[in-house]
Structures are given as C-alpha cells and as structure tokens.
C-alpha cells in the first residue's frame, strides 16, 4: 500500500480547510491577492498563452522558467473566471501543499514511529502562513514541495525495503521536481548515484537484469534536465540560454556575495529562516543533533536529512554566485521555504529526543503551543508579519498597481484591434490580466528598429502601452519611442498616463 493508517486523512482535511478559508478571506479583502507577486502574474499568463496568444502552442515553454508548473495550470487557466482572478493557482497549489504535508507525515511516522510527533511536524510545515500564502498563488514553489517530498518518500521506502518500485517512484518524482524549480537539480545526482550504486551491487552479485534496471532508473533522474538543456539548444541555439538570460542577477552585477559580503549574506539568510520558521523550530531541529553519533549510526535518517537539505545548499550556492537575489528587507525570502521540508524532519527528530527526556505533559504541551504561537504572532503582529505575503503586497503596491489601472482603463476604452505593449514581458502580462481581454489581443514588442515598429503600429496596432520602468528586454525600444514621443502622437491620442505607464489609442 502507498499509504497506511488514517491520521493522514485528518491532516489533509485540516490543511484543506485552513488553506481554502485563508483563500476566501484574502480574496474578499483584495481581489488581486493571489497575483501580488509579479512572478505569479507572469506564471499564470504564461500558462494561458499555451492556449490563448498570438502564437499559442509549445513555443510558450520559453526559457528561464521551468515548464511543469505552467503545464499543470493549463486546465484551470483555460476557464476565464479562474484565470483573470488568479484563483486558478489554488487548484494546483492547495493539492500540492496538502500532498507535501501528508507525505511529510508519512515519512516522519516511519522514521520515529510516533503519529503524534509526525502530525505535529507536518503541521509545522503545512500550516506555516508563509507556505500557505504561496500555495494560494500560481508560483512554482508548491509543485516543487510536492515532488520533492514524494521523491523523499520513495527514497525512504526503498531504503527500508529495497523494493524496486520505490526507487522508480523516487526517480520519477525527482525528475518532475527538476522541471519545477532549479533547487531540485542537486537532488538529481543524489538519487542517480543511489540508483547507480544499487545497480553496481546487483551486477557484482550476478543479477544483471536487476542491475540494468537500476542503471535505467539512474538515467530517468536526468531526463528532466536533459529535456531542458535540449529544448534550449533546439529553440534558442544555446543549451544554457536559461542560465544567462537578461534577468540573470549574476550577470547584471548584483552579486549578493560581493554586495553584502559572504558573512553578511549568511546572517541575512539566518534572519530569513528565523522570520519565516521561528526560533523554536530551529532550536528543535538543532536538538536532533544532540546525539550526533547515534544519528550517524541511523543511516536512513541521515540519508533523508542530506536529501532534504540539498535544495537549500543549491539556493545558498546560487546566492553566493549572484545567480539569485535575497536582501535584508525580505526580498525573495520565499527562497528559504524549501528548507521547511528539512526542518520538519529534523524538528521531529528533535522533538522525539526532547520528549524522551521531558516526561511532563505540561512541559510537552508548552513546547507544542510555543511552536505554533510563532505563526499566530506573524499573523497578528504587523511589525513581524507573514514574510511572503508582505513581500508580495509591497511589490504589488509599487509598479504593478499602476499596471492594473492601465489594464482596467484599456478594458473600458477597448473596441477592437490589437494592443502593442512596449513594457517588457513581466509588466505586459500584468496589463493583459487586468484588462480581461483575450491574450491573443496583445503583441509584446521588443524590436527597436524605427521602420519595423512604426510600420507595425501604423498598420495594425490600435492601442499602445509604453512602460516607463525599463526592463532589460524593453530598454532599447522604450528609450527609442520615449525620445520620439511627438512622432507617436501624430498617430495616437493619449488616453491615460501615470508615473509608470502611458496608454495611447490610434487616431
């Protein structure tokens, strides 16, 4: 059986009620709540473009962002109500949150043989407000959580029983995780080496058929990465196109380790972990290593701890190399959320060790209450807040809110014809969604050649939106046409202008 026992049903119901209730409250407070993140709007628009754009189809896989989260969204973004409201993200994020938490419960219960501690530790991940909010958005993290925990569950079952189906499950899950976010890429060689080592052992025992199957399983792990490299090579002529795209922080000179210094960056990361998970969870996780020699003897536990910490190792390496960005003000602190999977496992071991020493029911109850009080304080005390939600709301209230205004104005004046966006890709997608027009109406222009753009605008584009906040791919075209504003006004009437955008309609 894949699952055993019934406690996971109660856990699933609890998480479903909490996440759906949170979604209901947030949406009634602000209908844009699920799309606060700029990336959330871009992810959901990218998924819709597979079926609704001027060039629908698999070309919309694109580069930089791994494709699986977008493919999972397609059935839901095809429904207008779910797409334009951002609710489509819930239909992927909530099941992923519930599934990841249930799998954590099953993993922990098998390791420490305590349903109570397993339930508690799974809740520490699944009920974390930072994780819950992210699960309500069309971001790529929720699918990563699910496939990483599914892979960890398969690895555990294989380590305990050496049943071949479990290592197959592990390999398939880690392959799918590698198509969700790059943090999972470090898991691929780990599982691949485990499967290959098993194959070598089988080969030395003259079990050649079993060995060949293990080698094939080892290869399955790499299928997702191989697909991504091949896609970029075929589509863009460069297998590593995604690694040095215009949004690469490292190539833009914002290397975190140089900007902050490696020591300060480490302190910022520690502060992020404290803010998102709370000090007591970190303490209980550290307490698991009190009997480190005993832990070393428990090879299954140690293997799982190493497995679940690898995504954070990848993130830390990317931060030090400047390939991604995090700062002291909470920007992109969601990158540490994957560490919650490791903390759930480690804190369960720590709680098990702690409870074995503290027999008092009062003492145990105080620890449990304190663990969850951190989350209540995050929600109730504005100065602390829920980091992922606060980051998303603050970023929305800057430029994206004005993009929504432009989109709504465009909807009110739209008659027919296409809309040209000189805004950059991410900003343009926000306008697309808020306009509630079919995405095939929009044409995002990158070319800054005078004759080509003017000819296109004069002959076909009835509406024009220019984003004043230049992005790397829009800088040349925006600079060009901002400098020739009077020429544009010969063809267009100005309909709306704010600090970030200009909306024009053809005369």
C-alpha positions, 0 to 999 in steps of 0.5 A: 500500500502507498499509504497506511493508517488514517491520521493522514486523512485528518491532516489533509482535511485540516490543511484543506480547510485552513488553506481554502478559508485563508483563500476566501478571506484574502480574496474578499479583502483584495481581489488581486491577492493571489497575483501580488507577486509579479512572478505569479502574474507572469506564471499564470499568463504564461500558462494561458498563452499555451492556449490563448496568444498570438502564437499559442502552442509549445513555443510558450515553454520559453526559457528561464522558467521551468515548464511543469508548473505552467503545464499543470495550470493549463486546465484551470487557466483555460476557464476565464473566471479562474484565470483573470482572478488568479484563483486558478493557482489554488487548484494546483497549489492547495493539492500540492501543499496538502500532498507535501504535508501528508507525505511529510507525515508519512515519512516522519511516522516511519522514521520515529514511529510516533503519529503524534510527533509526525502530525505535529511536524507536518503541521509545522510545515503545512500550516506555516502562513508563509507556505500557505500564502504561496500555495494560494498563488500560481508560483512554482514553489508548491509543485516543487514541495510536492515532488520533492517530498514524494521523491523523499518518500520513495527514497525512504521506502526503498531504503527500508525495503529495497523494493524496486518500485520505490526507487522508480517512484523516487526517480520519477518524482525527482525528475518532475521536481527538476522541471519545477524549480532549479533547487531540485537539480542537486537532488538529481545526482543524489538519487542517480548515484543511489540508483547507480550504486544499487545497480553496481551491487546487483551486477557484482552479485550476478543479477544483471537484469536487476542491475540494468534496471537500476542503471535505467532508473539512474538515467530517468533522474536526468531526463528532466534536465536533459529535456531542458538543456535540449529544448534550449539548444533546439529553440534558442541555439544555446543549451544554457540560454536559461542560465544567462538570460537578461534577468540573470542577477549574476550577470547584471552585477548584483552579486549578493556575495560581493554586495553584502559580503559572504558573512553578511549574506549568511546572517541575512539568510539566518534572519530569513529562516528565523522570520519565516520558521521561528526560533523554536523550530530551529532550536528543535531541529538543532536538538536532533543533533544532540546525539550526533553519533547515534544519528550517524549510526541511523543511516536512513535518517541521515540519508533523508536529512542530506536529501532534504537539505540539498535544495537549500545548499543549491539556493545558498550556492546560487546566492553566493554566485549572484545567480539569485537575489535575497536582501535584508528587507525580505526580498525573495525570502520565499527562497528559504521555504524549501528548507521547511521540508528539512526542518520538519524532519529534523524538528521531529527528530528533535522533538522525539529526543526532547520528549524522551527526556521531558516526561511532563505533559505540561512541559510537552504541551508548552513546547507544542503551543510555543511552536505554533504561537510563532505563526499566530504572532506573524499573523497578528503582529504587523511589525513581524508579519507573514514574510511572503505575503508582505513581500508580495503586497509591497511589490504589488503596491509599487509598479504593478498597481499602476499596471492594473489601472492601465489594464482596467482603463484599456478594458473600458476604452477597448473596441477592437484591434490589437494592443502593442505593449512596449513594457517588457514581458513581466509588466505586459502580462500584468496589463493583459490580466487586468484588462480581461481581454483575450491574450491573443489581443496583445503583441509584446514588442521588443524590436527597436528598429524605427521602420519595423515598429512604426510600420507595425503600429501604423498598420495594425496596432490600435492601442499602445502601452509604453512602460516607463520602468525599463526592463532589460528586454524593453530598454532599447525600444522604450528609450527609442519611442520615449525620445520620439514621443511627438512622432507617436502622437501624430498617430495616437491620442493619449488616453491615460498616463501615470508615473509608470505607464502611458496608454495611447489609442490610434487616431 
